[in-house]
Amino acid sequence: MANYDAVNEQLMAKQMVSEDALMNRLRWRLIPWPMFLFLWTLVDRVNIGYAALSMNKDLGISMTWFGTIAGIFYIAYFLFEIPSNVILHRVGARKWIARIVITWGLVTLLTGFVRGVTDLAICRFLLGAMEAGFYPGLVLYFTYWFPSKHQARAVSLLMVGSSFALVVGGPIATYILTHSQWLGYAGWRWIFFAEGAITVVAGIITFFIMVDRPRNATFLSEDEKQWLDERLKAELVAKSKVMTVSKWGVMKNGWIWYFTLCYFGCIIGLTLCYFWMPQILKRLSATLTNTQIGWISSIPYVCATIAMVAIARHSDKKMERRWHAALSLTATVFALIGLTFSHNLVLSVILLCLAAAGPYTYMVVFWALPSTVLGEATAAVGIAMINSVGNLGGLLGPYLYGFLGDLTHSTTAGTYIVAAFVLMTCIMTVFIPKRYENAAKR
């Protein structure tokens, strides 16, 4: 088989295309709007953690029930993720992503009217069903545009949106919670009303500004379209030499399930920050107001953003994935263990910074591994399967943390369980075969 870099050089020389210039232009043109959408999906997904500061008391929700309800989202996500990605591959990202965004916005609006635990659980399930396929759909979308060596950076820029969501989401949500008591509705209800309305508008805009494929791009020259098309086709040939599997056969492939287990452990660590950080901070200092908790909880996500972008760029530069991902999560393990001993607010916030940075950095580097060995059709199913089954960690993690908290009247046991799953992911990631890491270079 022809050396991959040699093929790339021949294409560039033939068509006078600058790869770096083209990739920079694609990043500026394609990533900002998905980044904003991903920002907002995270705001909608985790706003329940801030609403809980008042909502749990109003609706009589215990720690166990809150952990269960927060995680119900991921059951629907699991059920509908693969069908959603298959449909996206068939009808195009522009139409399908717009549909996803509009419908999850409507469900978020509906959540503002819940009257009890059952209503809230139903809304969380519906939110998962409507949002299913969004993140893996964007990862799949980037494989249509970016060669493998540029994918970790592309996904890291997308993830900047999610971490920035949690930087601004806390202050916004807690401000609404504290200052909005309009029309007889409590502040926590207005969190869902306001954020749901913005989401619906964003979904309508999406239909008009996303571009499905390079061939549909009016901002590319014919030479650039041809270069990108031939480059991506060459990668598909390289991928087929590493993992030969049918579109649906990918669901039975052992290494795809291995990737899934890795992602499962990462999500357990991630959802600890998503859903429990406001309440962790509340327990550290009874004098903190809800607004102060919102601002303080944004600090770990600022740190996560910086770490994520820096490490993803280094991973792309070195074309090394396993150790970059595993070592990022190792910091999270030590941070979680440290939190069980810390009663100092400043030290705990520093540890929460490490706890948040690890999963975020892991995710952007991790997705470059399955994307490197899956072709277009198999990626639609494989990426969705890894994301949907792996996201069940978002069901198990919050439940275990809440259940053990009610059982022991302490967060220590739950934190150790989460740390154990994260450590498992670190170890498994190191043992991913190196041939998957280097597939795109063949």
Buried (B, 14 or more C-beta within 10 A) or exposed (E): EEEBEEBBEEBBEEBEBEBEEBBEBBBEBBBBBBBBBBBBBBBBBBBBBBBBBBBBEEBEBBBBBBBBBBBBBBBBBBBBBBBBBBBBBEEBBBBBBBBBBBBBBBBBBBBBEBEEBEBBBBBBBBBBBBBBBBBBBBBBBBBBBBBBBBBBBBBBBBBBBBBBBBBBBBBBBBBBBBEBEEEEBBBBBBBBBBBBBBBBEBBEBBBEEBBBBBEEBEEBEEBBBBBBBBBBEBBBBBBBEBBEBEBEEBBEBEBBBBBBBBBBBBBBBBBBBBBBBBBBBBBBBEEBEBBBBBBBBBBBBBBBBBBBBEBBBBBBEEBBBBBBBBBBBBBBBBBBBBBBEBEEBEBBBBBBBBBBBBBBBBBBBBBBBBBBBBBBBBBBBBBBBBBBBBBBBBBBBBBBBBBBBBEEEEBBBBBEBBBEBBBBBBEBBEEBBEEBBBBBEB
